[in-house]
């Protein structure tokens, strides 16, 4: 975790600097620079992904749902727009590398836009740093395990679907342009779906309903691809797109978790670190099984099993008790912060 040393806002600023630098380096037409830029840029994204739930928790404590939805929808929309524009931009610049590098100027603009926030936070920083909570012992707590499991399952399903959906449609009989169109429809549906699910889940006693809507719809989408003819692809795209809207819902859960900002950051760290690592098994496993069997039946059956498991995980996630927020005092004299409730529980169970 970066922010107990740097401060939360400076950690985010650092992440944006790394992202901008990585993208600009990727613009250099060299395989080595492409790999180096990817490592640097993705390191920036990793820091930002972990820090954002805590940033929202600190600055928008009473509007976590709204700001998390805004953050995730903006991220998804930006990624979609860039994916659409990158090829025309590269053609205009006469080089694929230059097109990739041009994206770095967007990240550079984000750095400049966030700089005043980081400077203001630096000038008004408390004399005492917030206590650090080790993330990995949280996996021995029910809250930490369920949040990590929920994030992992949704990420695995998302990676598998996003990686293979258009190609599956092409192998099943659609043209490449039709497959791309269905992929675009799925992405388009996921944006308002995420907003709708967060809006539903933010209402009293409606969080479980929102999770059921997302998880059951995702399972229905995978099932429709398994049993319906390819001519029903628009329905499948809509169902899968709605199911992908669970991502902001899970991020809201992370933003609201923990008694303190340090606990929220620790849970975000362990959930996303373990989740993204294990989620890579989704697209890799589907491709491997398809190559071994020459069919999409077994990969889709296993993906359906994961989607059904996500329903159970969502049910358990929404049964977690609401964690009261603990005041975070700033004593005048430096002192070592005591362990958080979740971390203490984890250590006691070890």
N, C-alpha and C positions, 0 to 999 in steps of 0.2 A: 504494500500500500504506500502510495507516494505522499498523501497529503499530511500525515502527522509530522513529516519533516519539512515539507515545502509550504504547507498550507493548502487548503482545498482549491482555492482559486488559482494559485500559482501552479498547482499540479495540472489543472485543466489548460492553463496557458502553455505550459510545457508540452502537453499532449498535442495542442494545435500547432506548435512550432515543429514538433517531430513530424506531424502529418504533412505540413506544408513542405518541409525539407525533403521528406521521402518522395512526395509526388513530383517535386521539381527535379530531384535526382533521377527519377524514373524517365524523365524527358530526355535524358542523355542517351543517344542510340548506342547502347552497349549492354551486353547480357549481364556483365558484372554490376553495372549501375542499376539495371532493372532489378536484380536480386537485392542489392544493398538498399535501394530505395523502398522496395517492398517491405523489408525487415524494419527499417526505420519508421515508415508510415504506419504499418500495422501495430508497431509498438505504441505509437501515439494514439491510435484508435483504442487499443486495449486500456490505456490509462484513462482516456476520456469515458469509455463505457462504464468503467468501475466507479469513476468519480461523480458522474452525473446524477445518479440516484441520491447521493449524499448532498450534492449541491442543491437539488430540488428540496430535499428534506430541510436544509438549513435556511434557504431563502424563501421558500414557498410552503411552509409547514402546514398551512390551512388550505392550500390549493394543490396538493400533490397530484391528485388525479388529473386535473386540468393541465398542469404544466408537464406532467409525464406524457399525456396524450399529445400535447403540442410538440414536445421534443421528439417523440417517436414518429409522429406523422410527418414532421418536417424532415427528419432523417430519411424516411422511406421515400417521400416525394422527391427530395434532392437526389437520392441515388437513382431513382427512375428517370428523372430529367437528364441527368448526366449520362446515363446509359443510352438514352435516345440521341443525345447531341454529340457524343464523343466521336462517332464515325464521321459525320459531316464536318466537324471541327478539324479532325485529323486530315481529311481530304483537302480542306481549305489551306491548311498549313503545309500540306505536302509530305507529311510524315506521321506514322502512327505514334512514334515516340513523342513528337512535339504535341500531338493531341492529348496524350496522357499527361505530359508535363504541364500543359495549359490548365489542367484542373488544379494544379498546385497554387495558382494565383487565387482561386476561390478560398482555399484553406488559408492563404496568406491574408486575405481580407478578413477571414474569421479571427485570425490572430490580432489584427489591428482593432477589430471591433470589441474583442474581449479584453484588450490591454487595459482600458480604464477601469474595468471591474476588478482586475487583479491588482492594479495599483491602489485602488481605494481599499481593498481588503488588506493589503500590506500595511498601509498607513494606519488602519484601525484594528490591526491584529492585537489580540489580548496578550498580556505579558507571559501567560502560561499556555503552553501547547496542550491541545486535547489529548487525553490518554489514548494509547494505542491498544487495539484489540487484535490479537492474533486470529487470522481467519480460519485456519485449518482445524483447530479444535472444535469449531462450531459444527463440523460434520458429525460430531458425536451428540449433538442436540437434535431434538425432534424438529424444531423450527429450521435450523440450518440444513438438515438433511432433506426436508420436504421442499424448501425453496430451491435448493440445488437440484433436486430431482425434477421439480417442475420446470426449471429453466432448461435443464438438459434435454428433457423429452420434447419440449416445444422447439428447441433449436435443432434437434436431430430431425424432426419431421419437416421443419422449414428448409433445412439444407438439402434433404433428400428430394423434396418436392421441387424446390427452386432449381436444383441441379439437373433433374431428369424429366420433369413434366413435358417440356416441348419436344424433347427427343423421343420420349415414349409415344407421343401422339403421332410423330412422323413415322415411327416404325409400325404403328398400328394403322396407317393408311392416309393420314393427312399430309398435305404439302408442307414444306418448310415455312412458307409464309403464313399458312393457316395455324401451324403450331406456334409460331411467334405471336400471332394475334391472340390465341388462347392464353398464352403466357402473359401478354399484356393485360388481358381481361382479368386474370387472376390477381395480378399486381394492383390493378386499378380498384378492385373490390376490397382488397386488404386494407386500404387507407381509410375509407369511411367505416369499415367494419371495426377497426381498432378504436376509432373515436366512439362509435356506438357502444361497444363492449365496455369501454372505460366509463362512459356515461351511465350505463346500466349498473355496473359494478360499484359505482360510487354511492348509489342509493342505499339507505338502510336495509340490511338483510337481503340485498340483491346480488351480492358478490358471487355467491355460489351459482345463482342463475346465469350470470354472465359467463362463468367458467363452463357451465354445462352447454351453453349455446355455442361457445367456441370449440370445445373438445368434441362434442357430438357432431357438429358440422364437419370438422376435419375428418372424423372417422367415416362419416357419410360420403365425403368426397373421395377418400381412398377406396371405399367399397364400390362407389359408382364407376370408378375407373377399372375396377376388377371385374365387374359383372355386366356393365352396360356397353353397348356398341360405341365405337368412336364417334359416331354422329351425335352423341349426347355430350360431347366434349365441352360445349358452353356451360352446361349445368355443372359438370365436374369442376370447371374453372371457377365458377361462382362459389361453390361449396368450399373448395380448397382455399380460395381467397379469403372467405369469411373466417375459416379456421385459422389462417395465418394472423388474423387480427388479435390473437391471444397475446402476442408479444408485448404491447403496451400494458396489458392487464397484469402480466407477470412483473413488468418493471414497476408498476404501481405497488405491488406487493412488496418488492424489495425496498422501495422508497419509504414505505410505512413500517418496515421491520426494524427491530432493535430499539433499545431504550434511549440510545444516544446516537449522535452522528457517527462516532467511531464504530459502533456496532453495525450500523447500516452499511458503512463502507466495508467492514469485514465480511458481512453476508454477501454484499455485491461482489466482492473479490472472489470468494470461494465459489459462489454460484456460477459466475461467468467464466472463471478460469477452468473449473472442472467441467462445466456445461459445454463450452465451446470445444474443449478438447475431446470429450466423448461424442459430441455431435458430429464430428468428422466421420464417425463410423457409418452414419446414415448414407451419404452419397457414395462413399467408398464401397460399403457393403452391397448396396443395390447394383452398382456397376459390376462388381465381382460376381454376384449371383446371376445377373443377366448373361454375363459372358460364359459362365459355367453351364447354365441350363438352356440358353438360347431363347428364353421366354421371360416375360415380366410377371408371370403368375406367382412364383415363389417370392420374389422381392416385394410384390404388392401385398401378399398374404402376411408377411412379416411386418411390413409397414402398417398394415391394418391392426395387427396385434399391438404394436407400439401406440397407435392412435387410441385403441380401446384402453390401454394402460394409462394414457394421459387423462381419460375421464376419471379414473380412480384417483390419480394423483391430484387432479383438480378438486375432487371431493374432499380429500384429506387436507389439502392446502387451505381450503375455506373453512375448515373446522378448527384451525389454529386460533387460540385465544388472542384477543387484541392486546398488543403490547403497549403499556402506558409509557409515555415519553418522560424521561428523567431530565430534570433541569441540569444544565451544564454550567456550573459556577466557574468564575475566573478568579481564583485567589490571587492575592497580591504577591505572595512569596512562591517561588517555584516549588513544586512538590510532585511526587510520583502519583499519577492517577491510579486509583484502585481498579481492579478488574471489573468488567461489566458483568451483568447478571448472566448473559448467555455464555460468556467465556468462562465464568466461574462454574456454571453448570457443566460445561464441557470438561473442564479440568477435574471436577469432582467425580465424573463418570469414568475418567481414564484410569 
